[in-house]
């Protein structure tokens, strides 16, 4: 899986990853101005990505997908976006994640 370097991820999330004993697992937390908390994790060895949204202590959404081939940071519609591409036989999935001005997550899957 192709991923940005740690400095690019630090700049995007404006935070260091949460400490982990697993050198292939990364976790980032971000709280936006509306109080929504994002937990974004990825595991390079398993090629998996998970997003979790919380309002206070309540989890309101959790999505996990395997088969990630690339994580990149791009400018889409003049907004810094973390984009994850997943590939499975006959299917491609894209995750777009924006943090500013507030958290926005979009998952989409298409048959190819």
N, CA, C and O atoms as CSV, one atom per row, in Angstrom:
chain,resi,resn,atom,element,x,y,z
A,1,UNK,N,N,0.850,-1.177,0.000
A,1,UNK,CA,C,0.000,0.000,0.000
A,1,UNK,C,C,0.892,1.236,0.000
A,1,UNK,O,O,1.832,1.329,0.790
A,2,UNK,N,N,0.602,2.167,-0.871
A,2,UNK,CA,C,1.341,3.411,-0.987
A,2,UNK,C,C,0.710,4.446,-0.054
A,2,UNK,O,O,-0.485,4.720,-0.163
A,3,UNK,N,N,1.490,5.024,0.856
A,3,UNK,CA,C,0.970,6.002,1.822
A,3,UNK,C,C,1.864,7.241,1.847
A,3,UNK,O,O,3.049,7.158,1.523
A,4,UNK,N,N,1.294,8.409,2.236
A,4,UNK,CA,C,2.119,9.612,2.388
A,4,UNK,C,C,3.129,9.426,3.516
A,4,UNK,O,O,2.955,8.572,4.385
A,5,UNK,N,N,4.182,10.232,3.491
A,5,UNK,CA,C,5.139,10.130,4.596
A,5,UNK,C,C,4.544,10.755,5.853
A,5,UNK,O,O,3.527,11.447,5.796
A,6,UNK,N,N,5.183,10.506,6.973
A,6,UNK,CA,C,4.639,10.926,8.259
A,6,UNK,C,C,4.506,12.446,8.376
A,6,UNK,O,O,3.604,12.927,9.063
A,7,UNK,N,N,5.373,13.200,7.728
A,7,UNK,CA,C,5.276,14.660,7.785
A,7,UNK,C,C,4.044,15.163,7.039
A,7,UNK,O,O,3.389,16.101,7.494
A,8,UNK,N,N,3.721,14.551,5.898
A,8,UNK,CA,C,2.516,14.939,5.161
A,8,UNK,C,C,1.261,14.604,5.965
A,8,UNK,O,O,0.312,15.387,5.990
A,9,UNK,N,N,1.254,13.444,6.620
A,9,UNK,CA,C,0.115,13.075,7.460
A,9,UNK,C,C,-0.001,14.000,8.672
A,9,UNK,O,O,-1.105,14.369,9.072
A,10,UNK,N,N,1.135,14.373,9.251
A,10,UNK,CA,C,1.153,15.318,10.368
A,10,UNK,C,C,0.550,16.651,9.931
A,10,UNK,O,O,-0.248,17.235,10.663
A,11,UNK,N,N,0.921,17.134,8.753
A,11,UNK,CA,C,0.386,18.405,8.254
A,11,UNK,C,C,-1.110,18.306,7.988
A,11,UNK,O,O,-1.846,19.249,8.279
A,12,UNK,N,N,-1.576,17.182,7.441
A,12,UNK,CA,C,-2.993,17.034,7.131
A,12,UNK,C,C,-3.833,16.969,8.410
A,12,UNK,O,O,-4.818,17.695,8.546
A,13,UNK,N,N,-3.445,16.101,9.343
A,13,UNK,CA,C,-4.232,15.910,10.570
A,13,UNK,C,C,-3.907,16.941,11.649
A,13,UNK,O,O,-4.635,17.067,12.633
A,14,UNK,N,N,-2.809,17.677,11.460
A,14,UNK,CA,C,-2.340,18.649,12.454
A,14,UNK,C,C,-2.131,17.997,13.807
A,14,UNK,O,O,-2.357,18.602,14.855
A,15,UNK,N,N,-1.687,16.730,13.758
A,15,UNK,CA,C,-1.436,15.971,14.989
A,15,UNK,C,C,-0.565,14.773,14.654
A,15,UNK,O,O,-0.583,14.255,13.538
A,16,UNK,N,N,0.196,14.350,15.651
A,16,UNK,CA,C,0.955,13.108,15.513
A,16,UNK,C,C,-0.007,11.930,15.616
A,16,UNK,O,O,-1.093,12.064,16.178
A,17,UNK,N,N,0.384,10.779,15.079
A,17,UNK,CA,C,-0.465,9.600,15.260
A,17,UNK,C,C,-0.497,9.183,16.732
A,17,UNK,O,O,0.429,9.462,17.494
A,18,UNK,N,N,-1.582,8.509,17.110
A,18,UNK,CA,C,-1.685,7.940,18.449
A,18,UNK,C,C,-0.614,6.859,18.571
A,18,UNK,O,O,-0.391,6.098,17.630
A,19,UNK,N,N,0.046,6.789,19.724
A,19,UNK,CA,C,1.106,5.796,19.920
A,19,UNK,C,C,0.573,4.379,19.726
A,19,UNK,O,O,-0.534,4.050,20.153
A,20,UNK,N,N,1.391,3.544,19.066
A,20,UNK,CA,C,1.023,2.152,18.824
A,20,UNK,C,C,2.272,1.298,18.876
A,20,UNK,O,O,3.354,1.738,18.485
A,21,UNK,N,N,2.122,0.074,19.358
A,21,UNK,CA,C,3.234,-0.867,19.379
A,21,UNK,C,C,3.434,-1.531,18.020
A,21,UNK,O,O,4.473,-2.142,17.773
A,22,UNK,N,N,2.441,-1.413,17.138
A,22,UNK,CA,C,2.488,-2.041,15.819
A,22,UNK,C,C,3.034,-1.036,14.810
A,22,UNK,O,O,2.423,0.010,14.585
A,23,UNK,N,N,4.175,-1.343,14.202
A,23,UNK,CA,C,4.812,-0.396,13.281
A,23,UNK,C,C,4.042,-0.224,11.974
A,23,UNK,O,O,4.351,0.687,11.206
A,24,UNK,N,N,3.049,-1.069,11.699
A,24,UNK,CA,C,2.281,-0.981,10.458
A,24,UNK,C,C,0.888,-0.390,10.672
A,24,UNK,O,O,0.150,-0.196,9.705
A,25,UNK,N,N,0.516,-0.100,11.921
A,25,UNK,CA,C,-0.805,0.425,12.255
A,25,UNK,C,C,-0.696,1.896,12.648
A,25,UNK,O,O,0.145,2.267,13.466
A,26,UNK,N,N,-1.552,2.730,12.059
A,26,UNK,CA,C,-1.548,4.163,12.350
A,26,UNK,C,C,-2.949,4.609,12.730
A,26,UNK,O,O,-3.931,4.164,12.137
A,27,UNK,N,N,-3.041,5.491,13.723
A,27,UNK,CA,C,-4.318,6.023,14.176
A,27,UNK,C,C,-4.187,7.530,14.366
A,27,UNK,O,O,-3.250,8.017,14.999
A,28,UNK,N,N,-5.155,8.259,13.797
A,28,UNK,CA,C,-5.197,9.710,13.932
A,28,UNK,C,C,-6.558,10.115,14.470
A,28,UNK,O,O,-7.577,9.530,14.104
A,29,UNK,N,N,-6.573,11.126,15.349
A,29,UNK,CA,C,-7.802,11.675,15.886
A,29,UNK,C,C,-7.896,13.148,15.499
A,29,UNK,O,O,-6.897,13.867,15.493
A,30,UNK,N,N,-9.109,13.581,15.178
A,30,UNK,CA,C,-9.330,14.990,14.836
A,30,UNK,C,C,-10.716,15.395,15.329
A,30,UNK,O,O,-11.693,14.683,15.100
A,31,UNK,N,N,-10.797,16.536,16.004
A,31,UNK,CA,C,-12.077,17.080,16.454
A,31,UNK,C,C,-12.314,18.388,15.699
A,31,UNK,O,O,-11.480,19.292,15.727
A,32,UNK,N,N,-13.462,18.474,15.025
A,32,UNK,CA,C,-13.735,19.689,14.260
A,32,UNK,C,C,-14.459,20.725,15.126
A,32,UNK,O,O,-14.832,20.421,16.259
A,33,UNK,N,N,-14.663,21.939,14.611
A,33,UNK,CA,C,-15.287,23.010,15.410
A,33,UNK,C,C,-16.718,22.708,15.862
A,33,UNK,O,O,-17.209,23.330,16.804
A,34,UNK,N,N,-17.394,21.760,15.203
A,34,UNK,CA,C,-18.767,21.419,15.602
A,34,UNK,C,C,-18.806,20.350,16.682
A,34,UNK,O,O,-19.884,19.978,17.145
A,35,UNK,N,N,-17.635,19.848,17.090
A,35,UNK,CA,C,-17.570,18.841,18.145
A,35,UNK,C,C,-17.599,17.411,17.647
A,35,UNK,O,O,-17.657,16.481,18.453
A,36,UNK,N,N,-17.561,17.211,16.326
A,36,UNK,CA,C,-17.511,15.863,15.759
A,36,UNK,C,C,-16.067,15.363,15.841
A,36,UNK,O,O,-15.131,16.077,15.482
A,37,UNK,N,N,-15.904,14.132,16.315
A,37,UNK,CA,C,-14.582,13.517,16.415
A,37,UNK,C,C,-14.432,12.452,15.335
A,37,UNK,O,O,-15.301,11.598,15.157
A,38,UNK,N,N,-13.318,12.520,14.623
A,38,UNK,CA,C,-12.970,11.510,13.627
A,38,UNK,C,C,-11.838,10.660,14.170
A,38,UNK,O,O,-10.844,11.180,14.677
A,39,UNK,N,N,-11.993,9.369,14.060
A,39,UNK,CA,C,-10.896,8.425,14.321
A,39,UNK,C,C,-10.605,7.763,12.980
A,39,UNK,O,O,-11.457,7.060,12.435
A,40,UNK,N,N,-9.409,7.985,12.447
A,40,UNK,CA,C,-8.990,7.426,11.161
A,40,UNK,C,C,-7.831,6.481,11.422
A,40,UNK,O,O,-6.815,6.884,11.989
A,41,UNK,N,N,-7.973,5.232,11.015
A,41,UNK,CA,C,-6.893,4.262,11.211
A,41,UNK,C,C,-6.604,3.554,9.900
A,41,UNK,O,O,-7.479,3.386,9.051
A,42,UNK,N,N,-5.342,3.142,9.759
A,42,UNK,CA,C,-4.987,2.277,8.641
A,42,UNK,C,C,-3.890,1.321,9.059
A,42,UNK,O,O,-3.051,1.627,9.906
A,43,UNK,N,N,-3.923,0.155,8.441
A,43,UNK,CA,C,-2.954,-0.895,8.701
A,43,UNK,C,C,-2.305,-1.255,7.370
A,43,UNK,O,O,-2.953,-1.806,6.479
A,44,UNK,N,N,-1.025,-0.940,7.246
A,44,UNK,CA,C,-0.318,-1.160,5.984
A,44,UNK,C,C,-0.242,-2.642,5.644
A,44,UNK,O,O,-0.449,-3.019,4.491
A,45,UNK,N,N,0.048,-3.485,6.623
A,45,UNK,CA,C,0.178,-4.916,6.368
A,45,UNK,C,C,-1.126,-5.560,5.930
A,45,UNK,O,O,-1.129,-6.439,5.068
A,46,UNK,N,N,-2.233,-5.129,6.518
A,46,UNK,CA,C,-3.546,-5.703,6.191
A,46,UNK,C,C,-4.239,-4.945,5.069
A,46,UNK,O,O,-5.272,-5.386,4.566
A,47,UNK,N,N,-3.671,-3.792,4.669
A,47,UNK,CA,C,-4.253,-2.934,3.630
A,47,UNK,C,C,-5.692,-2.541,3.971
A,47,UNK,O,O,-6.571,-2.536,3.109
A,48,UNK,N,N,-5.909,-2.213,5.251
A,48,UNK,CA,C,-7.256,-1.854,5.705
A,48,UNK,C,C,-7.283,-0.415,6.205
A,48,UNK,O,O,-6.281,0.119,6.680
A,49,UNK,N,N,-8.466,0.197,6.082
A,49,UNK,CA,C,-8.693,1.566,6.535
A,49,UNK,C,C,-10.028,1.595,7.267
A,49,UNK,O,O,-10.986,0.940,6.857
A,50,UNK,N,N,-10.082,2.361,8.355
A,50,UNK,CA,C,-11.323,2.503,9.107
A,50,UNK,C,C,-11.548,3.972,9.427
A,50,UNK,O,O,-10.619,4.693,9.792
A,51,UNK,N,N,-12.800,4.404,9.285
A,51,UNK,CA,C,-13.201,5.728,9.757
A,51,UNK,C,C,-14.271,5.533,10.819
A,51,UNK,O,O,-15.125,4.653,10.711
A,52,UNK,N,N,-14.208,6.359,11.834
A,52,UNK,CA,C,-15.218,6.330,12.897
A,52,UNK,C,C,-15.547,7.773,13.262
A,52,UNK,O,O,-14.655,8.580,13.521
A,53,UNK,N,N,-16.849,8.087,13.278
A,53,UNK,CA,C,-17.307,9.411,13.690
A,53,UNK,C,C,-18.027,9.306,15.019
A,53,UNK,O,O,-18.799,8.375,15.248
A,54,UNK,N,N,-17.767,10.276,15.900
A,54,UNK,CA,C,-18.407,10.303,17.216
A,54,UNK,C,C,-18.982,11.688,17.471
A,54,UNK,O,O,-18.434,12.710,17.057
A,55,UNK,N,N,-20.092,11.677,18.159
A,55,UNK,CA,C,-20.655,12.879,18.759
A,55,UNK,C,C,-20.592,12.654,20.262
A,55,UNK,O,O,-21.363,11.871,20.816
A,56,UNK,N,N,-19.676,13.340,20.909
A,56,UNK,CA,C,-19.432,13.056,22.315
A,56,UNK,C,C,-18.886,11.644,22.439
A,56,UNK,O,O,-17.921,11.285,21.764
A,57,UNK,N,N,-19.495,10.850,23.294
A,57,UNK,CA,C,-19.068,9.463,23.488
A,57,UNK,C,C,-19.790,8.488,22.552
A,57,UNK,O,O,-19.469,7.300,22.520
A,58,UNK,N,N,-20.762,8.992,21.796
A,58,UNK,CA,C,-21.595,8.128,20.965
A,58,UNK,C,C,-21.017,7.962,19.563
A,58,UNK,O,O,-20.791,8.948,18.862
A,59,UNK,N,N,-20.778,6.713,19.153
A,59,UNK,CA,C,-20.341,6.421,17.780
A,59,UNK,C,C,-21.559,6.538,16.877
A,59,UNK,O,O,-22.567,5.864,17.093
A,60,UNK,N,N,-21.465,7.404,15.856
A,60,UNK,CA,C,-22.583,7.575,14.931
A,60,UNK,C,C,-22.320,6.926,13.574
A,60,UNK,O,O,-23.251,6.732,12.792
A,61,UNK,N,N,-21.071,6.592,13.287
A,61,UNK,CA,C,-20.754,5.941,12.020
A,61,UNK,C,C,-19.392,5.271,12.127
A,61,UNK,O,O,-18.447,5.830,12.684
A,62,UNK,N,N,-19.313,4.063,11.581
A,62,UNK,CA,C,-18.027,3.357,11.513
A,62,UNK,C,C,-18.009,2.564,10.213
A,62,UNK,O,O,-18.925,1.789,9.939
A,63,UNK,N,N,-16.963,2.763,9.415
A,63,UNK,CA,C,-16.819,2.039,8.153
A,63,UNK,C,C,-15.395,1.501,8.091
A,63,UNK,O,O,-14.437,2.203,8.416
A,64,UNK,N,N,-15.272,0.253,7.672
A,64,UNK,CA,C,-13.972,-0.376,7.507
A,64,UNK,C,C,-13.938,-1.042,6.143
A,64,UNK,O,O,-14.911,-1.673,5.728
A,65,UNK,N,N,-12.822,-0.903,5.450
A,65,UNK,CA,C,-12.677,-1.557,4.159
A,65,UNK,C,C,-11.250,-2.061,4.015
A,65,UNK,O,O,-10.300,-1.441,4.494
A,66,UNK,N,N,-11.123,-3.188,3.350
A,66,UNK,CA,C,-9.811,-3.761,3.061
A,66,UNK,C,C,-9.517,-3.601,1.577
A,66,UNK,O,O,-10.389,-3.223,0.795
A,67,UNK,N,N,-8.289,-3.889,1.205
A,67,UNK,CA,C,-7.894,-3.800,-0.200
A,67,UNK,C,C,-7.363,-2.441,-0.598
A,67,UNK,O,O,-7.323,-2.122,-1.786
A,68,UNK,N,N,-6.947,-1.616,0.384
A,68,UNK,CA,C,-6.399,-0.294,0.063
A,68,UNK,C,C,-5.105,-0.441,-0.726
A,68,UNK,O,O,-4.238,-1.242,-0.377
A,69,UNK,N,N,-4.988,0.340,-1.787
A,69,UNK,CA,C,-3.765,0.319,-2.582
A,69,UNK,C,C,-3.006,1.642,-2.515
A,69,UNK,O,O,-1.799,1.691,-2.751
A,70,UNK,N,N,-3.737,2.721,-2.186
A,70,UNK,CA,C,-3.080,4.031,-2.161
A,70,UNK,C,C,-3.815,4.980,-1.216
A,70,UNK,O,O,-5.042,5.071,-1.229
A,71,UNK,N,N,-3.030,5.683,-0.396
A,71,UNK,CA,C,-3.532,6.803,0.384
A,71,UNK,C,C,-2.759,8.025,-0.086
A,71,UNK,O,O,-1.528,8.016,-0.104
A,72,UNK,N,N,-3.475,9.071,-0.465
A,72,UNK,CA,C,-2.815,10.280,-0.940
A,72,UNK,C,C,-3.509,11.519,-0.412
A,72,UNK,O,O,-4.664,11.466,0.010
A,73,UNK,N,N,-2.800,12.631,-0.437
A,73,UNK,CA,C,-3.362,13.916,-0.039
A,73,UNK,C,C,-3.380,14.790,-1.284
A,73,UNK,O,O,-2.345,15.041,-1.900
A,74,UNK,N,N,-4.579,15.250,-1.644
A,74,UNK,CA,C,-4.770,15.991,-2.876
A,74,UNK,C,C,-5.584,17.248,-2.607
A,74,UNK,O,O,-6.228,17.375,-1.565
A,75,UNK,N,N,-5.547,18.172,-3.554
A,75,UNK,CA,C,-6.424,19.337,-3.497
A,75,UNK,C,C,-7.587,19.076,-4.440
A,75,UNK,O,O,-7.412,19.046,-5.658
A,76,UNK,N,N,-8.785,18.887,-3.871
A,76,UNK,CA,C,-9.994,18.658,-4.653
A,76,UNK,C,C,-10.981,19.776,-4.333
A,76,UNK,O,O,-11.276,20.024,-3.164
A,77,UNK,N,N,-11.491,20.449,-5.355
A,77,UNK,CA,C,-12.416,21.570,-5.148
A,77,UNK,C,C,-11.823,22.591,-4.181
A,77,UNK,O,O,-12.524,23.156,-3.342
A,78,UNK,N,N,-10.518,22.812,-4.317
A,78,UNK,CA,C,-9.785,23.784,-3.494
A,78,UNK,C,C,-9.778,23.432,-2.009
A,78,UNK,O,O,-9.597,24.306,-1.160
A,79,UNK,N,N,-9.974,22.153,-1.698
A,79,UNK,CA,C,-9.919,21.701,-0.306
A,79,UNK,C,C,-8.921,20.550,-0.212
A,79,UNK,O,O,-8.878,19.672,-1.074
A,80,UNK,N,N,-8.129,20.574,0.843
A,80,UNK,CA,C,-7.173,19.496,1.070
A,80,UNK,C,C,-7.942,18.234,1.446
A,80,UNK,O,O,-8.705,18.218,2.412
A,81,UNK,N,N,-7.729,17.185,0.667
A,81,UNK,CA,C,-8.500,15.950,0.809
A,81,UNK,C,C,-7.566,14.766,0.913
A,81,UNK,O,O,-6.627,14.628,0.129
A,82,UNK,N,N,-7.831,13.908,1.895
A,82,UNK,CA,C,-7.124,12.637,1.979
A,82,UNK,C,C,-7.972,11.639,1.187
A,82,UNK,O,O,-9.138,11.415,1.514
A,83,UNK,N,N,-7.388,11.044,0.152
A,83,UNK,CA,C,-8.112,10.113,-0.717
A,83,UNK,C,C,-7.477,8.733,-0.609
A,83,UNK,O,O,-6.263,8.575,-0.734
A,84,UNK,N,N,-8.331,7.736,-0.372
A,84,UNK,CA,C,-7.876,6.347,-0.291
A,84,UNK,C,C,-8.538,5.582,-1.427
A,84,UNK,O,O,-9.752,5.658,-1.615
A,85,UNK,N,N,-7.728,4.843,-2.183
A,85,UNK,CA,C,-8.234,4.015,-3.270
A,85,UNK,C,C,-8.118,2.553,-2.871
A,85,UNK,O,O,-7.080,2.103,-2.384
A,86,UNK,N,N,-9.206,1.820,-3.088
A,86,UNK,CA,C,-9.277,0.389,-2.780
A,86,UNK,C,C,-9.571,-0.352,-4.085
A,86,UNK,O,O,-10.317,0.139,-4.932
A,87,UNK,N,N,-8.981,-1.528,-4.235
A,87,UNK,CA,C,-9.257,-2.344,-5.410
A,87,UNK,C,C,-9.553,-3.772,-4.989
A,87,UNK,O,O,-8.824,-4.384,-4.209
A,88,UNK,N,N,-10.647,-4.279,-5.534
A,88,UNK,CA,C,-11.050,-5.668,-5.386
A,88,UNK,C,C,-11.405,-6.159,-6.778
A,88,UNK,O,O,-11.565,-5.345,-7.688
A,89,UNK,N,N,-11.531,-7.434,-6.966
A,89,UNK,CA,C,-11.886,-7.979,-8.266
A,89,UNK,C,C,-13.240,-7.413,-8.690
A,89,UNK,O,O,-14.257,-7.670,-8.045
A,90,UNK,N,N,-13.247,-6.643,-9.774
A,90,UNK,CA,C,-14.475,-6.096,-10.325
A,90,UNK,C,C,-15.053,-4.902,-9.603
A,90,UNK,O,O,-16.123,-4.422,-9.975
A,91,UNK,N,N,-14.368,-4.399,-8.565
A,91,UNK,CA,C,-14.909,-3.295,-7.763
A,91,UNK,C,C,-13.781,-2.337,-7.374
A,91,UNK,O,O,-12.678,-2.760,-7.026
A,92,UNK,N,N,-14.081,-1.041,-7.442
A,92,UNK,CA,C,-13.158,-0.022,-6.936
A,92,UNK,C,C,-13.915,0.854,-5.950
A,92,UNK,O,O,-15.043,1.275,-6.207
A,93,UNK,N,N,-13.274,1.120,-4.818
A,93,UNK,CA,C,-13.866,1.961,-3.775
A,93,UNK,C,C,-12.950,3.157,-3.539
A,93,UNK,O,O,-11.725,3.041,-3.585
A,94,UNK,N,N,-13.570,4.305,-3.286
A,94,UNK,CA,C,-12.822,5.523,-2.977
A,94,UNK,C,C,-13.354,6.117,-1.677
A,94,UNK,O,O,-14.564,6.192,-1.460
A,95,UNK,N,N,-12.440,6.533,-0.831
A,95,UNK,CA,C,-12.764,7.282,0.378
A,95,UNK,C,C,-12.158,8.663,0.218
A,95,UNK,O,O,-10.958,8.792,-0.023
A,96,UNK,N,N,-12.981,9.704,0.351
A,96,UNK,CA,C,-12.502,11.082,0.385
A,96,UNK,C,C,-12.781,11.637,1.766
A,96,UNK,O,O,-13.904,11.558,2.265
A,97,UNK,N,N,-11.747,12.201,2.382
A,97,UNK,CA,C,-11.836,12.714,3.747
A,97,UNK,C,C,-11.340,14.157,3.775
A,97,UNK,O,O,-10.200,14.435,3.403
A,98,UNK,N,N,-12.197,15.065,4.216
A,98,UNK,CA,C,-11.874,16.484,4.355
A,98,UNK,C,C,-12.006,16.840,5.833
A,98,UNK,O,O,-12.947,16.397,6.491
A,99,UNK,N,N,-11.074,17.636,6.362
A,99,UNK,CA,C,-11.129,18.025,7.772
A,99,UNK,C,C,-11.567,19.466,7.986
A,99,UNK,O,O,-12.084,19.797,9.053
A,100,UNK,N,N,-11.368,20.338,6.985
A,100,UNK,CA,C,-11.651,21.762,7.162
A,100,UNK,C,C,-12.638,22.249,6.121
A,100,UNK,O,O,-12.529,21.835,4.967
A,101,UNK,N,N,-13.590,23.096,6.452
A,101,UNK,CA,C,-13.760,23.709,7.772
A,101,UNK,C,C,-14.363,22.755,8.799
A,101,UNK,O,O,-14.273,22.995,10.003
A,102,UNK,N,N,-14.988,21.654,8.315
A,102,UNK,CA,C,-15.490,20.624,9.223
A,102,UNK,C,C,-15.301,19.269,8.558
A,102,UNK,O,O,-15.053,19.186,7.355
A,103,UNK,N,N,-15.419,18.216,9.343
A,103,UNK,CA,C,-15.189,16.868,8.850
A,103,UNK,C,C,-16.253,16.486,7.826
A,103,UNK,O,O,-17.452,16.638,8.062
A,104,UNK,N,N,-15.784,15.985,6.680
A,104,UNK,CA,C,-16.655,15.431,5.650
A,104,UNK,C,C,-16.044,14.122,5.185
A,104,UNK,O,O,-14.849,14.059,4.895
A,105,UNK,N,N,-16.856,13.078,5.114
A,105,UNK,CA,C,-16.391,11.764,4.670
A,105,UNK,C,C,-17.312,11.278,3.559
A,105,UNK,O,O,-18.535,11.346,3.673
A,106,UNK,N,N,-16.711,10.791,2.497
A,106,UNK,CA,C,-17.490,10.238,1.388
A,106,UNK,C,C,-16.871,8.919,0.961
A,106,UNK,O,O,-15.712,8.869,0.549
A,107,UNK,N,N,-17.660,7.840,1.064
A,107,UNK,CA,C,-17.244,6.529,0.580
A,107,UNK,C,C,-18.058,6.234,-0.685
A,107,UNK,O,O,-19.268,6.459,-0.699
A,108,UNK,N,N,-17.420,5.737,-1.738
A,108,UNK,CA,C,-18.162,5.347,-2.935
A,108,UNK,C,C,-17.532,4.103,-3.541
A,108,UNK,O,O,-16.314,3.925,-3.518
A,109,UNK,N,N,-18.395,3.242,-4.085
A,109,UNK,CA,C,-17.943,1.997,-4.701
A,109,UNK,C,C,-18.596,1.854,-6.073
A,109,UNK,O,O,-19.794,2.083,-6.239
A,110,UNK,N,N,-17.775,1.470,-7.052
A,110,UNK,CA,C,-18.257,1.261,-8.406
A,110,UNK,C,C,-17.764,-0.070,-8.922
A,110,UNK,O,O,-16.640,-0.485,-8.640
A,111,UNK,N,N,-18.625,-0.743,-9.688
A,111,UNK,CA,C,-18.185,-1.952,-10.380
A,111,UNK,C,C,-17.409,-1.545,-11.620
A,111,UNK,O,O,-17.763,-0.580,-12.298
A,112,UNK,N,N,-16.351,-2.284,-11.911
A,112,UNK,CA,C,-15.543,-1.992,-13.106
A,112,UNK,C,C,-15.456,-3.196,-14.006
A,112,UNK,O,O,-14.817,-3.135,-15.057
